[in-house]
Amino acid sequence: MRRICTLLLTLALLCTPGWSGASRAQETITPIAHIQSSVTAGDDSAFVGQTVTVQGIVTGVYGSLFFVQEAAGGLWSAIAVYQRGHRVAEGDAVQVTGVVAEYYDLTQIEPTAIEILSSANPLPAPVELTAKEAASEEWEGVLVRLSGLAVTVAPDSHGEWRVKDTSGGLLVDDKGVAYDAQPGQEIVTLTALVDHAFGSYRLIPRSLDDIEALTPSPGTGEGRGGGADLTPIYEIQGDGLKTPLAGEDVNALGIVIGVGPAGFYLQDPTGDDNPASSDGIYVYQGRKPSVAVGDCVLVRHAAVNEFYAKTELNEAGSISRAEGCAAPGPEASPAPLAQRNRDPVEIFEPLEGMLVSVESLTGVVQGPTKRFRSGDVEIALVVERLAPYLPGGRVYQDRAGDAQGLIFLSGALGAELP
């Protein structure tokens, strides 16, 4: 009874107005502006080496790096935080405790603790600046918006490109999104965070939605794929077990049919009506994509690769929204069922990376399970009653050929499994 009473008392305290938890009550919050505006030699913060606790709204996430900004915004109001494996998202209100450091000119916190206070909060309004104004220490990490820009330099081998307005020029980094900018192209508005690295300030848009651009300038090509020399996805896939274009550099156009944590699936808008070749392919980015299901996307200068028997595009030079995808786009193709004692590759290779549907299934659901030590939990659909069981959380069939009668449903693309 004592244990129950203690629990209820704790819950009562947490629900009391003004109570925010013992850990937060004992912390002294340092305004981000104090950390950023107190500088010593050059642009280094005077707080370097000190442990601080800050609070703010997450305005941008770039892999292990994210930015926290005070809700009121303004000069000196944001700071970078670097931690591998964090779980924060845009709109989270967070409390971060850690040591202040400088990393190639960027002031950041290397945290010992990150607490998510709430989620889905509105972001601070972007500050309207010129290119010249944005290239300044007081705006480091702040969410800004520039208008009336023109592209002056196309993306280089690092994916960096340049823009200018009447006040001057500025670098745009692909840390958040690769964009196929063309010299002379008009950028109506560019929303981004201000980064500082290697002695220069640059803008880092978070997704394609941050770039409002007009059609590419004359000379860059119009029509399907903006004039790019396209290789249809079904030609990349070929009609065999492996791609005939391994190692080649290709441009591909398609409609996004699925988005995962490190890449997305792209399907040719029309296909080739060849049942032996797939119309879909996986585009690996190694980070959360900025595209969405239904987007018509042009992938430029990507390497064709076979990764554990799956054909992929990776190391893309740029990924951008495009025109030229025929409406209404790909429909789900009926998928055949797995069969005992028949190689699944033979059945499913022609559908690799495509949008499919299973019309009916006679069998049993076995799961959830995990076939791999790392990866997503799956549900195994057993096409035949094969006496499966789950030692150590893995589907196991005790007769030769049984595993070929399984179909796995994965939640890797965000679907809620039944």
Phi and psi in degrees as a GROMACS rama.xvg file:
@    title "Ramachandran Plot"
@    xaxis  label "Phi"
@    yaxis  label "Psi"
@TYPE xy
-61.7181  -39.8194  ARG-2
-64.5681  -40.586  ARG-3
-65.6681  -43.2979  ILE-4
-62.5365  -40.9426  CYS-5
-61.4282  -41.6389  THR-6
-63.1817  -44.5024  LEU-7
-64.9348  -37.7543  LEU-8
-63.6629  -42.4978  LEU-9
-61.7731  -44.1432  THR-10
-63.4316  -38.0598  LEU-11
-63.6803  -41.0409  ALA-12
-63.8373  -41.8  LEU-13
-66.5544  -26.8391  LEU-14
-89.3722  -7.36853  CYS-15
-71.8696  129.71  THR-16
-53.2917  135.284  PRO-17
92.1114  -16.5642  GLY-18
-84.7451  127.166  TRP-19
-123.034  15.6686  SER-20
100.213  145.676  GLY-21
-62.7976  -37.4113  ALA-22
-64.4315  -39.7134  SER-23
-76.0191  -33.2763  ARG-24
-64.3705  -30.1191  ALA-25
-87.8269  -7.84146  GLN-26
-88.6179  145.312  GLU-27
-98.2959  118.446  THR-28
-83.3227  126.444  ILE-29
-97.196  122.979  THR-30
-58.8325  136.677  PRO-31
-59.2799  -36.0423  ILE-32
-60.157  -32.8522  ALA-33
-65.9214  -40.4986  HIS-34
-67.9769  -43.3086  ILE-35
-79.0909  -34.9312  GLN-36
-85.0729  -15.4831  SER-37
-88.2048  99.0516  SER-38
-115.054  152.875  VAL-39
-110.046  -126.089  THR-40
-66.275  130.825  ALA-41
66.1315  -131.277  GLY-42
-109.183  9.02207  ASP-43
-68.4209  140.446  ASP-44
-72.151  143.336  SER-45
-71.0279  -9.57997  ALA-46
-90.7282  1.63316  PHE-47
-54.7874  129.547  VAL-48
91.5392  -11.6258  GLY-49
-93.2419  150.582  GLN-50
-91.3927  128.44  THR-51
-132.238  163.91  VAL-52
-127.156  126.567  THR-53
-126.282  160.428  VAL-54
-131.704  148.426  GLN-55
175.773  -172.924  GLY-56
-104.13  134.576  ILE-57
-73.8666  120.162  VAL-58
-105.352  -16.5125  THR-59
-162.604  141.053  GLY-60
-125.413  125.974  VAL-61
-130.474  76.8319  TYR-62
67.7205  -123.032  GLY-63
-77.5617  -10.9286  SER-64
-103.3  134.065  LEU-65
-141.115  162.736  PHE-66
-118.249  138.699  PHE-67
-117.066  130.81  VAL-68
-129.134  139.859  GLN-69
-67.3854  142.546  GLU-70
-59.0279  -32.5334  ALA-71
-70.7462  -21.4312  ALA-72
69.8704  -161.946  GLY-73
96.3202  -171.804  GLY-74
-57.9955  141.354  LEU-75
60.4604  19.8817  TRP-76
-92.2318  2.5686  SER-77
-133.497  157.618  ALA-78
-151.03  150.668  ILE-79
-85.8177  151.292  ALA-80
-132.533  132  VAL-81
-120.532  120.271  TYR-82
-157.127  127.066  GLN-83
-70.7906  140.139  ARG-84
77.783  11.8266  GLY-85
-65.5559  165.345  HIS-86
-124.921  24.7832  ARG-87
-83.8045  161.071  VAL-88
-140.139  160.565  ALA-89
-53.1982  136.702  GLU-90
91.8666  -9.12752  GLY-91
-72.0235  135.523  ASP-92
-89.504  124.718  ALA-93
-129.17  156.016  VAL-94
-117.827  124.601  GLN-95
-121.01  128.363  VAL-96
-116.82  131.336  THR-97
178.741  -174.489  GLY-98
-96.3936  134.384  VAL-99
-77.1848  135.004  VAL-100
-143.227  163.931  ALA-101
-113.236  128.149  GLU-102
-125.299  104.253  TYR-103
48.0111  49.513  TYR-104
85.8318  -10.5508  ASP-105
-94.3248  121.904  LEU-106
-74.5189  127.748  THR-107
-145.276  163.629  GLN-108
-106.474  130.961  ILE-109
-101.75  100.846  GLU-110
-78.3444  149.214  PRO-111
-103.997  -16.862  THR-112
-154.276  136.155  ALA-113
-129.43  123.795  ILE-114
-120.103  125.302  GLU-115
-86.7792  114.521  ILE-116
-84.3523  -36.9879  LEU-117
-163.784  168.348  SER-118
-130.31  168.364  SER-119
59.6365  35.541  ALA-120
-82.9535  150.008  ASN-121
-64.7737  143.775  PRO-122
-81.4296  154.507  LEU-123
-57.7836  144.807  PRO-124
-64.8614  137.147  ALA-125
-61.4444  140.027  PRO-126
-84.2744  126.903  VAL-127
-77.5434  118.85  GLU-128
-135.25  163.681  LEU-129
-91.5783  169.435  THR-130
-61.206  -40.1455  ALA-131
-65.5225  -41.5775  LYS-132
-66.5733  -38.3811  GLU-133
-66.875  -26.8556  ALA-134
-83.7763  60.8088  ALA-135
-148.245  147.161  SER-136
-60.1726  -33.9073  GLU-137
-68.5816  -15.1054  GLU-138
-102.864  7.32413  TRP-139
-56.7261  124.412  GLU-140
82.4089  -7.76794  GLY-141
-82.4359  145.078  VAL-142
-76.5613  120.632  LEU-143
-130.273  167.719  VAL-144
-138.917  129.122  ARG-145
-113.058  146.709  LEU-146
-128.038  157.784  SER-147
64.4073  47.1782  GLY-148
-99.9451  158.392  LEU-149
-129.875  139.222  ALA-150
-75.0074  128.224  VAL-151
-106.608  -29.4524  THR-152
-136.717  130.232  VAL-153
-70.0085  163.082  ALA-154
-56.3426  134.842  PRO-155
-88.8596  -166.871  ASP-156
-64.7891  -17.7703  SER-157
-96.4304  1.9126  HIS-158
81.1759  9.22922  GLY-159
-92.3114  138.178  GLU-160
-135.423  170.626  TRP-161
-126.286  147.543  ARG-162
-130.345  165.885  VAL-163
-147.88  156.007  LYS-164
-128.952  -164.378  ASP-165
-68.7958  -15.7265  THR-166
-91.565  -21.6763  SER-167
153.924  -169.577  GLY-168
-112.414  164.13  GLY-169
-155.504  147.641  LEU-170
-84.4235  143.852  LEU-171
-118.498  125.287  VAL-172
-99.846  149.617  ASP-173
-94.0143  22.5716  ASP-174
-57.5387  -32.6485  LYS-175
-100.897  -36.0521  GLY-176
-156.458  137.012  VAL-177
-83.8316  135.327  ALA-178
-135.757  134.73  TYR-179
-87.0839  67.2362  ASP-180
-70.5693  142.027  ALA-181
-118.349  134.976  GLN-182
-52.8252  132.749  PRO-183
91.1817  -12.0871  GLY-184
-67.4938  139.165  GLN-185
-90.0821  129.036  GLU-186
-106.7  110.698  ILE-187
-65.3885  -53.6419  VAL-188
-139.932  147.148  THR-189
-131.894  113.037  LEU-190
-100.625  132.044  THR-191
-164.804  170.864  ALA-192
-99.3471  151.392  LEU-193
-90.2655  120.207  VAL-194
-104.872  158.864  ASP-195
-137.264  115.291  HIS-196
-154.13  141.546  ALA-197
52.9483  39.5819  PHE-198
82.482  6.58824  GLY-199
-139.848  153.357  SER-200
-93.0134  145.855  TYR-201
-148.872  159.16  ARG-202
-94.5841  140.505  LEU-203
-127.441  90.1146  ILE-204
-62.2136  151.286  PRO-205
-90.1493  -29.0752  ARG-206
-159.25  176.217  SER-207
-63.0406  -25.7826  LEU-208
-64.6736  -19.9799  ASP-209
-79.9088  -9.07007  ASP-210
-114.882  105.887  ILE-211
-100.158  104.549  GLU-212
-122.86  153.808  ALA-213
-83.7479  171.497  LEU-214
-55.1254  144.554  THR-215
-50.2712  147.352  PRO-216
-64.0729  158.595  SER-217
-54.6111  139.817  PRO-218
100.742  -14.2919  GLY-219
-95.1774  -7.07671  THR-220
100.021  143.787  GLY-221
-122.97  177.941  GLU-222
84.9455  -155.732  GLY-223
-62.3183  113.145  ARG-224
76.8203  15.8998  GLY-225
63.5858  27.2298  GLY-226
86.3985  4.1534  GLY-227
-69.1991  149.598  ALA-228
-77.1179  96.8481  ASP-229
-89.8038  145.064  LEU-230
-111.915  115.141  THR-231
-57.2039  145.888  PRO-232
-59.8454  -37.6896  ILE-233
-66.5155  -25.0621  TYR-234
-76.2251  -33.0492  GLU-235
-65.5353  -41.9412  ILE-236
-72.0262  -38.8757  GLN-237
69.168  -177.964  GLY-238
-109.512  17.8472  ASP-239
-112.7  -168.65  GLY-240
-76.428  -22.7062  LEU-241
-127.768  156.185  LYS-242
-66.3777  140.87  THR-243
-81.5311  -2.74826  PRO-244
-115.107  24.4002  LEU-245
-54.6907  131.296  ALA-246
86.1821  -6.94905  GLY-247
-86.2625  157.545  GLU-248
-95.4558  124.903  ASP-249
-134.329  159.373  VAL-250
-112.54  133.17  ASN-251
-134.242  140.776  ALA-252
-118.666  138.042  LEU-253
-171.587  -178.739  GLY-254
-106.876  133.061  ILE-255
-70.7542  124  VAL-256
-112.964  -8.58247  ILE-257
-167.289  141.058  GLY-258
-125.456  126.388  VAL-259
-113.11  -174.424  GLY-260
-71.8745  -18.9059  PRO-261
-131.592  7.77692  ALA-262
176.655  -172.858  GLY-263
-147.653  162.153  PHE-264
-101.328  133.648  TYR-265
-121.769  133.112  LEU-266
-125.731  138.679  GLN-267
-57.6412  137.372  ASP-268
-63.3313  -29.8001  PRO-269
-119.502  -32.1454  THR-270
77.2307  178.028  GLY-271
-117.839  6.17097  ASP-272
56.9705  24.7328  ASP-273
-102.168  112.04  ASN-274
-66.3998  -9.92261  PRO-275
-91.8145  -11.4292  ALA-276
-122.079  142.412  SER-277
-83.1042  146.381  SER-278
-99.8778  2.54521  ASP-279
-120.689  160.901  GLY-280
-156.798  153.381  ILE-281
-95.0732  133.181  TYR-282
-108.263  111.876  VAL-283
-91.3605  129.471  TYR-284
-117.705  -21.7325  GLN-285
78.5233  9.83496  GLY-286
-157.962  169.813  ARG-287
-65.1928  124.37  LYS-288
-69.3436  157.65  PRO-289
-100.295  1.43144  SER-290
-86.3574  166.48  VAL-291
-131.848  157.634  ALA-292
-57.0867  131.311  VAL-293
99.5666  -14.6312  GLY-294
-67.5317  139.3  ASP-295
-87.7243  119.764  CYS-296
-127.582  138.452  VAL-297
-107.728  122.068  LEU-298
-105.333  117.43  VAL-299
-105.735  143.257  ARG-300
49.5223  55.4365  HIS-301
-102.888  148.463  ALA-302
-89.3288  134.82  ALA-303
-85.8498  131.751  VAL-304
-144.235  148.323  ASN-305
-104.405  116.22  GLU-306
-117.506  108.632  PHE-307
48.6435  49.8389  TYR-308
73.171  5.31611  ALA-309
-107.322  126.607  LYS-310
-73.7991  130.684  THR-311
-135.056  160.582  GLU-312
-109.521  131.608  LEU-313
-142.526  174.173  ASN-314
53.2149  41.7864  GLU-315
-64.2727  138.362  ALA-316
-68.6008  -36.4413  GLY-317
-159.17  153.567  SER-318
-134.874  120.988  ILE-319
-144.848  156.003  SER-320
-67.8188  149.597  ARG-321
-145.783  175.002  ALA-322
-113.444  164.478  GLU-323
112.755  -0.369001  GLY-324
-86.2255  118.205  CYS-325
-64.638  136.213  ALA-326
-79.6684  152.302  ALA-327
-87.47  4.63505  PRO-328
95.2186  -179.668  GLY-329
-67.9046  143.154  PRO-330
-106.489  157.898  GLU-331
-66.1986  130.045  ALA-332
-90.5321  140.318  SER-333
-61.8824  131.15  PRO-334
-100.116  132.44  ALA-335
-69.8246  163.454  PRO-336
-89.5575  153.334  LEU-337
-65.6229  153.102  ALA-338
-131.995  137.166  GLN-339
-63.9346  137.27  ARG-340
65.4687  24.0224  ASN-341
-128.757  131.71  ARG-342
-59.7196  121.006  ASP-343
-59.8117  -30.1895  PRO-344
-59.9172  -41.5198  VAL-345
-60.9815  -35.1695  GLU-346
-81.2204  -44.4122  ILE-347
-104.055  -13.9783  PHE-348
-54.6722  -40.8417  GLU-349
-66.2361  -10.0231  PRO-350
-110.885  7.24635  LEU-351
-55.6958  126.162  GLU-352
78.7505  2.65712  GLY-353
-96.6859  160.864  MET-354
-79.2475  121.401  LEU-355
-132.485  167.505  VAL-356
-138.245  146.617  SER-357
-107.086  110.193  VAL-358
-69.4263  -43.7333  GLU-359
-152.812  153.981  SER-360
-146.141  124.433  LEU-361
-105.749  112.409  THR-362
169.984  -156.428  GLY-363
-129.088  154.617  VAL-364
-93.9576  127.06  VAL-365
-122.724  116.216  GLN-366
154.905  -172.597  GLY-367
-71.0417  163.109  PRO-368
-151.953  171.679  THR-369
-135.282  123.4  LYS-370
-82.1336  -19.5334  ARG-371
-127.224  155.447  PHE-372
-63.7543  -37.5536  ARG-373
-115.628  150.551  SER-374
131.298  -173.582  GLY-375
-91.5264  147.21  ASP-376
-65.3072  139.953  VAL-377
-126.745  162.144  GLU-378
-112.936  129.856  ILE-379
-97.6152  124.648  ALA-380
-95.8947  114.862  LEU-381
-90.4891  111.232  VAL-382
-66.34  -37.1479  VAL-383
-118.362  155.625  GLU-384
-75.744  101.042  ARG-385
-114.341  21.5621  LEU-386
52.3978  53.4802  ALA-387
-78.2805  155.692  PRO-388
-148.236  174.864  TYR-389
-125.633  71.0752  LEU-390
-72.6422  124.724  PRO-391
66.7789  22.6544  GLY-392
80.0598  14.4278  GLY-393
-121.174  141.656  ARG-394
-66.7494  134.899  VAL-395
-137.491  135.307  TYR-396
-116.36  132.448  GLN-397
-96.8344  13.052  ASP-398
-126.45  144.09  ARG-399
-57.7758  132.143  ALA-400
89.9631  -9.78294  GLY-401
-62.3009  -41.6348  ASP-402
-60.6322  -21.5923  ALA-403
-73.7309  -8.22593  GLN-404
-97.0833  20.8272  GLY-405
-110.599  144.202  LEU-406
-123.042  130.928  ILE-407
-103.765  132.211  PHE-408
-102.042  125.91  LEU-409
-116.269  146.763  SER-410
-94.625  21.4711  GLY-411
-63.2629  -24.1397  ALA-412
-99.184  13.2656  LEU-413
97.6666  -0.376922  GLY-414
-72.2434  144.585  ALA-415
-85.0424  117.163  GLU-416
-70.7673  145.239  LEU-417
